[in-house]
Amino acid sequence: MTTIKDSVHDHIAVEGVAADLLETPPVQRLRRVKQLGTVTMVYPSANHTRFEHSLGVYHLADRALSHLGIEGRQAERVRAAALLHDVGHSPYSHNIEAIVHRKTGKYHDDVDELLDRGEVARVLTDYDLDPGRVAGLVGGDGELGQLVSGELDVDRMDYLVRDAHHTGVPYGTIDHERLVRELRFVDGDLVLDEGNVQTAESLLLARALMNPTVYAHHVARIAKSMLRRGTERLLRETDVTAEQLRRWDDCDLLVGLRTSEATEEYARRLSERDLFKRAVWAERQAVPDELLAADHDDVRELESEIADAASVTPAAVVLDMPAAPSMTESSSRVLVNGEVRRLGEQSTLVSAIRAAQTDQWRLGVYAPAADSERVGEAAVRELGLDLDGTRIRDVRRGIHATLDEFN
């Protein structure tokens, strides 16, 4: 047994299949993949990695299995899946996952080929564990897959607490010990036991508060958009393939960007935090409905149109249009008077949080500081944004001059 000191869970005891998996190259690579990607541009202490997060998920899964009375090979499969659940992440975590998916059709939890060969496959086979079944648990398959990937999964419980700890914000603080202790299965569904509606709400609320202040902070979004633009160009103009890139770590990607003439400027800006500025920051009601349906190619065309109208190069315009807000946690199941109910049906907080998410949604247009005023004016016209007079004046004088302390 190996005992590891953790910043969130104190001491984590790692044994059995997890102890051997810990030393495999795919798991060790996670030491070099930051948990929060470009959020470090906002919160300098958010340098924690997917490796320590994976240890935390393993720890909480182990605790949950103990409380649920699940033992033997079945439990070992879950422990293995918990430790391996992030081995499929590409560099900078979720920041470039959409690019990888467009090129390969794979998301980070598509880990079959990583688990059925090499050192990981050898370890799993030594413990008489089928790599395919472990990969299925990573993807959330079956009853026990809900522990690893579901509305009440231990992945969510760890990253909220860990991300709050390392960013220094209080919003992700949840009673993860109680959440783990109150889990149970009812007719194949993972639910929270009686008296835990507020416990489930705390998970929902923590995620809702962390999103605008951490995960979707405007500076992190700008840096992420620039990283995506550079990565797309790297794949388009060099011999690097998406299959290769998805197995790189953060340093590999930054070096790749830096050593290609086509992308070296993106690497410089990201390394020196010389980021684009907000030219437009538009609320949901200001954005035409048809614009929300734009796909990747449509967005690139719109960027070119804005660039032409502003007399700048296409590389000087980034249109950042997030997906519609979602709230997976509202599907969490809780026992109320002996009946399994979805949290969205039981909690009056859900509708309020949904409304808040819509209020927080913003369309962003970013450009270098010297071009942001012209780009902002062009974007308002070309995108048909319905901004009031105050916001138009803000765009015209360059709203980057009035951004908060983080920018």
N, C-alpha and C positions, 0 to 999 in steps of 0.2 A: 504493500500500500504506500502511496505517495501523498503527503500532505502539503498543500500549496496555500500560501497566505494570499488572500484576496482582499482588495480594497472595499468590497461591498459585503461579502458574506463571511469575512474573517478567514477561517481555516476551511479549506475544501479537501476532503479525503477522496483521492482518486485510486480506484483499484479495479481489478478484473480487466475486462476488455478495454475499458476506457483508459486505463494506465498504459496499455500497450499502444492504443491508437494515438495517444498524446504525442508519441515520438515519431509518427509517420510524417513524411514531407508535406502532404496536403494540409494536415492540421498545423504543422509548424509554419507554413506559409501565412497563416492567419495572423501571426505576430506582426506581419508587415502590411496588413490591411487595416486601416483605421476604421473604427466602428461608425463614425459620423462623417466621414469624407470631408467636404469643404466647410463643415460647421466649425472646424478649427480656425477658420479665418475670422470667426466672431468670438468664440470662446477658446482662448489659447490653451487652456488646461484640458480640453476635450481631445486628448491624444490617446485614449484607450483604444484597444484593438478588438478585432473579431475573435482573437485567441482567448483573451480573458472573458469576453462575453460568452463564448462557447463553454468555458469552464463553469461559468455561472449557471448557464442553462442545464448543463449536466448535473450540477449540484441540486438545483430545484427539482429536476426530474427525479433524481434519486430520492429526495424527500417526499415527493408526491407518490412515488411508487410504494414507499414505506407506509404512508398513511392509507393508501388504497389496498394494502395487503397483497400487492402483486410481486411475485418472486420468480426465481429460476431463470430459464432461458428467455422467457417472455420479457422479464424485467431487463435482462442484459441487452436485448435488442433495442429497447427504449433508451437505455443509457448510451448505447453506441450511437443511436440516431441523434440524441440530444447533443453529444459532443461533435458529431459530424454535420450538424444541420446547416452550417454556414460554409462548408468547404467549397461549395460551388460559387461563392461570391467572386465577382471580378474586382479589379482595382477600384479603390474609392467606394467600396460597398455598393449602395443602390444608385450612386450618381450617374454611372454609365450603363446601368443594366438594360435600359430601353434600347440603347444602340446595339448591345450584344444580342438582345432578343430579335431585333429586326434582321440581323445578319445570320443568326444561327438557329432561331426558333427556340432557344433555351433560356430559362430563367435560372436564378441562383439555386433554386431547390431541385433542379433537374440534375441529380448527382449520380445516376446509375453508372455512367462510364468511369467515374472516379472511384466508385466503391467496388466494382467488379474486376479490378486489375491492380497490379502493383502491391505495395506494402499494406494498404488498407484492406484489400481483398485477402491477403495472407493472414492478417491479424484476425479478421472476422471468421475466416475458415478455421483457424486454430481454435477458436472458441465455439465452433460448430454453429455459427450464425450465417444465415443466407444473406449475402450482400443485397440481393434484390428486395428482400423483405425489409431490410434496414433502410434502403433507399425509399421504399414505399412509405415508411413511417416519417421520414424527413419531409415527404410531400403531403403528409397528413392523412394517409390511407388508413382505413380501419378504425376500430374503436380506440386503440391506444395511440394512433397517429394524432388524435386530438390533443394529446398532451404536448406534442412537439410542434404541431402546426394547426391551430384552431382558434376559436374566439377566446378561449380561456387557457391558451398555451403558456408554458413556462418561459418560452422565448420572450414574449411580451412582458412578462413579469420581471425578467432580469433586465431587459434593455431600458425600460422606463426608469427603474431605480438607478442603474449604472450610469445612464446618460445624465440624469439629474445630478448625481454625485460628481461627475467629472466636469460638468459645465458650471456647477455651483448654483443652479437654480432650484427652487423648492418644489416646482410644479409636478415633477414625476414621482414624488414620494408616495408610495403606496405600502399597505401592510401585506407584503408578499408572503410573509410567513402564514398569516391567516388565510390568504387566498389558497395557498398550497394545502393547508390543513383542512379546508372546508370542501375540497373537491370530492366528487363521487360520481359514479356512473349510474344512470337510470335508463333502462331500456336501450343501452348502447350509446347514450348521449352523455358527454361530460358536463356536469352541472355543479353549481354551488349549492350547498345544503341549506336547509331552512334558516331564516334569519339573516341572510346575506345579500339582500337587495342593495344595501348601502355599500357593501364590500365590492359588489360588481360595479356599482356606480363610480366608485373611486378609481377603478381601472379606466373607465370611460372618460372621466373628468381629467385624469392625469394625462391621457393621450391628447385630449382636446386642448389642454393648456400648454403642453410641450410643443405642439405643432407650430403655432405662430411665433413662439419665443425662441425655439431652438431649431426644429427640423426645417421649417419654412421661413426662417429669418431672411430678410431681403438680401443681405450680403452673402449668405450661404447660397441663396438661389442664383445670384449673379455669378459667383465663382463656379457653381455647378454648371450653369449654362455655358460659360467659357470653356470649362473642361470638356463638356460634351462636344462643343464646336471643334475644339482641337483634336479630340479623339476621332471624330468623323473624318476630319481632313487627313489624319494619320492613316486611317484605313483606306481612304480613297487614293492617296497619292504616294504611298509606300508599299512595300511587299508584306507588311504586317497583316495577318489575317485576324478576323474576329475570334477564331478558335484559339489562336495563340494568345491573343490579348486577354481573353477571359481567364487565363491561368497565370497572368502576370500579377505582381503585387504593386503597391502604390509607387514604389521607387522605380520599378521597371517602366511604368507608364510615363512618369515624369521624365525619365531619361530618354524614352522613345520620342516624346514630344520635343525634348531639348536637342536631340541629335538629328532631327529632320529639318531641313531648311523651310519646308512648308509649314511647320508647326512650332518653330523655335520661339516665335513671339508669344504664343499662348503660354509656353513653359516659363518664359521670362516674367510675364505678367502675373502668373499664378505664384511663382517662387518669390517675387518681390511684393506681392499683394498690391499690384498696380491694376486694380480691377476697373471694369467698366462702371458707369454710373447709371442711375435710374433716369431715363428720359421720360418715361410714362409709368404711372403706377395707378391702374384703373380698377375701380370697384366693379363688382359683378353687374350691377344695373346699368353701368355705362357701356357694356360690351354687347354688340348685336348678337342675337342668339345663333345666327348662322356661322358666326366666327368661331363659336365654341366647338363646332363640328369639324374644324380644320384638322387634317391629318399632317403627318410629318412633311410631305412634299408641299402641301398647301402653305404651311408655315414658312418654308424656305422661299417660296414664291413671294409671299407677302413681305418677307424681309428684303428681298431684292427690289420690290416696288417702293418700299419705304426708303431704301438707300438711294434709288434713282431720284425720288422726290426731294431728298435732302442733299443731293449732290455729294454723297460719300460712297466709299467702296462697300460692297455687300458684307465684307468682313467686319465692318464697323457697326452693324446692326444685329441685335439678338432679340428675337421675339420669344418671350417665355410665357406660355399659356398652360397653367396647371390643369390637371383633370378635375372634374367635378368632385367636391368633397365627399368622402365616404366615411363610414363609421362601423367597422367590422364588429367592434365591441358591443354594439347595440343588439347583436344577435346572440350574445351570451345567454345561457339558460340558467335559471335559478328556480329553486323549489319554493313555492308559496302555498301554504296550507296543503302540502302534500301533492301539489300539481306543478308540473314542469312548465314554466312560462319563459318566453323570451324577454330579455330586459327591456327591449323597445316597447313591449306591450304593458309592462309593469311600472316603468319609471317615468315620471313626469319630467325628469331632467333631459331625457333623450331629445325631445322636440326642441327644447331651449338650446341644447348644444348644436343640433343641426342648424338652427337659425344663426347661431354664432359663427359656425364654420362658413356659412354663406356670406356673412358680413365680413369675414376675414379674408375671403378669396380675393386675389389681385392678379390682374394681367400686367406683366412687366415688359417694357421695352428698354434695352440697355445699349449704351454706346460709350465710346471713349469720352472723357470729360470735355475735351475740346469740341466734340461734335454733338453732345447730348441735347443742346437747345434746338438745333436744326432738326435732329432726328425726332425729338419729341413732337415738334410742330407737324412734321411730315406724317408721323405715325397716327396722330389724332385724325388727320384728314384721310389718310389711306385706309385706315381700319374702321372709319366711321364711328369713332368713339363719341358717346354722348356725354361729354364732360361739361359741367357748369362753368360759368365765367371765372370763378375763383381758381378752379383747377387748371383752366387754360392759361391763366396768367402765371400760375406756378410753373407750367411747362415752359412758357416763353422765357421766363427769367432763369430757367435751369434749376429744377427742384433739387438737384444734387447739392446745391449750396445750403439747403436747409435740412439735410438728413440728420438723423440722430447720431449720437456719439460713436456708434459702431462703424460708421462709414465716413 
